[in-house]
Amino acid sequence: MMQSAITVSGLRKVYGDFVAVDDLDLRIESGEVFAFLGPNGAGKTTTIDILTGAQRRTSGSVSVLGQDPQHDEREWRARIGVVPQGTASYADLTVREVIDHFSAFYPDPFPTGQLIDMVGLGAKTTTLTNKLSGGQRRRLDVAVGVVGRPRLVFLDEPTTGLDPEARREAWDLVRLLTHEGVTTVLTTHYLDEAQELAQRAGIIVHGRMLHVGTLDELARMTGRRYRVSYALDPLVEVPSDLAERLGSEPHRCEYTTDEPTALLRLLLDAAKRQGIAEIPGLQVSQPSLEQIYLNMVEQTKDHR
Ligand SMILES: Nc1ncnc2c1ncn2[C@@H]1O[C@H](COP(=O)(O)OP(=O)(O)OP(=O)(O)O)[C@@H](O)[C@H]1O
């Protein structure tokens, strides 16, 4: 049986009496792209730091590429790539010099020129890094993180601060790594990024894993209900087992339902009986994954 890239069980990290990571269980398979989603301060970076050996855990067990990251062996470290949050400063070195510098730490690094092209900095090879734009610097961070041809890459908010085009290029780079069989763990605030790149995601809030699953499962598990609305007083009494009315604004009805067709039929029949040919403002919509995620995070506030 293939070994999981990462296995975490009962992971806990406490700062003083503040619990940053609370009893976290997780398994990430080899070759998978896994996204940590969660609001600011949820514990994503702390978890990644523990997985990469940058921080010690308070308790629980962790195995990354078959080893405990706290042992931090050189050969193990060479198989792991880390792109931390924020942009590093490389003083007055050129792009090529930075990559050459870091590649010297690894037994089998990417050739510098190839890597620079991979991250889309081909035109900036001899540019001083302090003359790069924010997005270009982020690409350099990614290059530094993967220079050692890692088998497992951690990307902490890889595209924060990038413009839409640079984000897409960063996504292409992740896809390239995935194509090479690299396991990727990323944290992001962007659901579209998780949807684009990841097979599975875990939602962390207040240090707890709310849910782990495929992006589809995530969308389904919250009961992806339809919304039907129109700009009139109620046309008809709607049975509660068919739909639930939200709010009580005059001249506006909004329902959630799992049976939008049946609800529409009821509404259209009622409108026809009343001689209304067009129901004003009639809309049928499904909440986006973004909305579902925000609802989940919102709900946890009630349980604190
Ligand atoms: N060294 C530390 N000492 C005390 N508290 C800390 C320390 N590092 C992190 N924390 C706290 O732990 C919590 C989790 O922080 P963490 O950086 O893991 O969150 P995050 O999910 O990565 O957030 P963001 O999306 O903002 O990067 C936060 O409340 C943070 O203030």
Ligand as a Chemical Component Dictionary entry (heavy atoms), coordinates in Angstrom:
data_LIG
# 
_chem_comp.id                   LIG 
_chem_comp.type                 NON-POLYMER 
_chem_comp.pdbx_formal_charge   0 
_chem_comp.three_letter_code    LIG 
# 
loop_
_chem_comp_atom.comp_id 
_chem_comp_atom.atom_id 
_chem_comp_atom.alt_atom_id 
_chem_comp_atom.type_symbol 
_chem_comp_atom.charge 
_chem_comp_atom.model_Cartn_x 
_chem_comp_atom.model_Cartn_y 
_chem_comp_atom.model_Cartn_z 
_chem_comp_atom.pdbx_ordinal 
LIG N1  N1  N 0 4.130  32.677 18.578 1  
LIG C1  C1  C 0 2.865  32.866 18.905 2  
LIG N2  N2  N 0 2.504  33.225 20.159 3  
LIG C2  C2  C 0 1.208  33.390 20.492 4  
LIG N3  N3  N 0 0.164  33.233 19.646 5  
LIG C3  C3  C 0 0.458  32.886 18.392 6  
LIG C4  C4  C 0 1.815  32.687 17.943 7  
LIG N4  N4  N 0 1.760  32.339 16.636 8  
LIG C5  C5  C 0 0.458  32.333 16.288 9  
LIG N5  N5  N 0 -0.328 32.664 17.338 10 
LIG C6  C6  C 0 -1.801 32.729 17.342 11 
LIG O1  O1  O 0 -2.313 31.488 16.906 12 
LIG C7  C7  C 0 -3.459 31.680 16.083 13 
LIG C8  C8  C 0 -3.271 30.975 14.758 14 
LIG O2  O2  O 0 -2.330 31.683 13.971 15 
LIG P1  P1  P 0 -1.942 31.226 12.507 16 
LIG O3  O3  O 0 -0.856 32.135 12.036 17 
LIG O4  O4  O 0 -1.672 29.773 12.495 18 
LIG O5  O5  O 0 -3.298 31.528 11.718 19 
LIG P2  P2  P 0 -3.603 31.447 10.161 20 
LIG O6  O6  O 0 -4.773 30.557 10.001 21 
LIG O7  O7  O 0 -2.375 31.080 9.411  22 
LIG O8  O8  O 0 -4.012 32.948 9.856  23 
LIG P3  P3  P 0 -3.789 33.864 8.540  24 
LIG O9  O9  O 0 -4.804 33.432 7.544  25 
LIG O10 O10 O 0 -4.076 35.234 9.076  26 
LIG O11 O11 O 0 -2.377 33.679 8.082  27 
LIG C9  C9  C 0 -3.650 33.188 15.960 28 
LIG O12 O12 O 0 -4.655 33.599 16.861 29 
LIG C10 C10 C 0 -2.297 33.755 16.344 30 
LIG O13 O13 O 0 -2.432 35.029 16.928 31 
# 
loop_
_chem_comp_bond.comp_id 
_chem_comp_bond.atom_id_1 
_chem_comp_bond.atom_id_2 
_chem_comp_bond.value_order 
_chem_comp_bond.pdbx_ordinal 
LIG N1  C1  SING 1  
LIG C1  N2  SING 2  
LIG C1  C4  DOUB 3  
LIG N2  C2  DOUB 4  
LIG C2  N3  SING 5  
LIG N3  C3  DOUB 6  
LIG C3  C4  SING 7  
LIG C3  N5  SING 8  
LIG C4  N4  SING 9  
LIG N4  C5  DOUB 10 
LIG C5  N5  SING 11 
LIG N5  C6  SING 12 
LIG C6  O1  SING 13 
LIG C6  C10 SING 14 
LIG O1  C7  SING 15 
LIG C7  C8  SING 16 
LIG C7  C9  SING 17 
LIG C8  O2  SING 18 
LIG O2  P1  SING 19 
LIG P1  O3  DOUB 20 
LIG P1  O4  SING 21 
LIG P1  O5  SING 22 
LIG O5  P2  SING 23 
LIG P2  O6  DOUB 24 
LIG P2  O7  SING 25 
LIG P2  O8  SING 26 
LIG O8  P3  SING 27 
LIG P3  O9  DOUB 28 
LIG P3  O10 SING 29 
LIG P3  O11 SING 30 
LIG C9  O12 SING 31 
LIG C9  C10 SING 32 
LIG C10 O13 SING 33 
# 
